[in-house]
Amino acid sequence: MLFGTVFPLAPLVALICNMVDVRVDGYRILWKNRRYIAQRAEDIGIWQYILELLNMVGVVVNSLILAFTLKGSPSIIYKEGKDGGNEYEPWMVAFAFEHVCFALKFIVSYIIPDVPSDVQFKMRKEQFQVNQLFEKGQPKKDSKPSPNGDSNPAV
């Protein structure tokens, strides 16, 4: 309603414009755009490394946020201060939390395989079937073609 006082029909014009826009977008999505043809890929490519980097940056940033916002009870994260009291050490918390998270990430990635066992089985089965097809399709080396061009000589 920004221009309602200057142009009282602005809300009506905006409503009509939005209704037309929704209909045109719906028509274009349903009838004019087509899905891309899917292509087979070995893996997600460079995105794997980008996601790993984001994961590491996220762990570091979250550990720093945790360390600098956490004010808890006296424990290992406090060290003895100059005046004999306990002093909060945020870098120690960040360092410890970060290393625990990286250790858990390494352990989980080591335990969980990259390719599930059922997918590995299906891949091996498909490879076996392809090898069987190639073995059946090749001519035998013992049989020699007849002089008239037939692969099966007349007896």
SVG drawing of the C-alpha trace seen along z (x, -y; Angstrom):
<svg xmlns="http://www.w3.org/2000/svg" viewBox="-9 -11 58 94">
<polyline fill="none" stroke="black" stroke-width="0.4" points="0.0,0.0 2.9,-2.3 1.2,-4.2 -2.3,-3.8 -2.7,-7.5 -1.2,-8.7 -3.0,-6.1 -5.9,-4.5 -6.2,-1.8 -2.6,-0.6 -3.7,2.4 -6.2,3.6 -3.7,3.2 -1.1,5.1 -3.6,7.9 -4.5,8.2 -0.8,8.1 0.1,10.9 -2.8,13.1 -1.7,12.8 1.9,13.4 0.9,16.6 -1.1,17.9 1.7,17.1 4.3,18.8 2.1,21.8 1.6,22.1 5.3,21.7 6.3,24.3 3.7,26.9 3.9,26.5 7.1,24.7 9.9,26.0 11.1,29.5 13.2,31.5 16.8,32.0 17.9,35.5 19.7,37.1 23.3,38.1 25.1,40.9 27.9,39.7 30.5,41.6 30.1,39.4 29.2,35.8 32.6,34.5 34.0,31.3 31.0,30.8 32.3,33.5 35.4,31.4 33.3,28.3 31.0,30.0 34.0,31.3 35.4,27.8 32.1,26.4 31.9,29.1 35.4,28.3 34.7,24.5 31.4,25.1 33.0,27.2 35.6,24.5 33.1,21.6 30.7,23.5 33.4,24.4 34.5,20.8 30.9,19.6 30.5,22.2 33.7,21.3 33.1,17.5 29.5,17.7 29.8,20.5 30.2,19.4 29.8,22.6 30.7,24.1 34.3,24.3 35.9,27.4 38.7,28.2 37.9,25.1 39.0,22.8 42.6,22.2 44.1,20.7 44.3,17.0 47.0,14.6 45.2,13.7 44.5,17.3 41.0,17.5 39.7,19.4 40.0,17.8 37.9,18.9 39.9,20.1 37.8,20.0 40.6,21.1 40.9,24.3 37.2,25.0 37.3,24.3 40.4,26.4 38.9,29.4 35.5,29.2 36.9,28.9 39.2,31.9 36.4,34.0 34.1,33.2 36.9,34.0 37.6,37.3 33.9,38.2 33.7,37.2 36.7,39.4 35.4,42.4 31.9,42.2 33.3,41.8 35.6,44.8 32.8,47.0 30.2,46.1 31.2,47.2 31.0,44.8 28.9,47.2 26.2,49.3 26.6,53.1 23.4,53.6 24.6,51.1 28.0,52.9 26.2,56.2 24.1,54.8 27.2,53.2 29.0,56.5 26.0,58.3 25.7,55.8 29.4,56.2 29.1,60.0 26.2,59.8 28.0,57.5 31.0,59.8 28.8,62.8 27.2,60.9 30.7,60.1 31.8,63.7 28.8,65.1 29.0,62.5 32.6,63.3 33.1,65.9 35.1,69.0 38.7,69.0 38.6,72.7 35.9,72.4 37.2,71.1 34.8,69.6 34.1,71.7 35.4,70.5 31.8,69.4 31.5,67.0 29.2,69.0 30.2,69.2 28.6,72.7 30.2,74.9 28.0,77.4 28.7,80.9"/>
</svg>
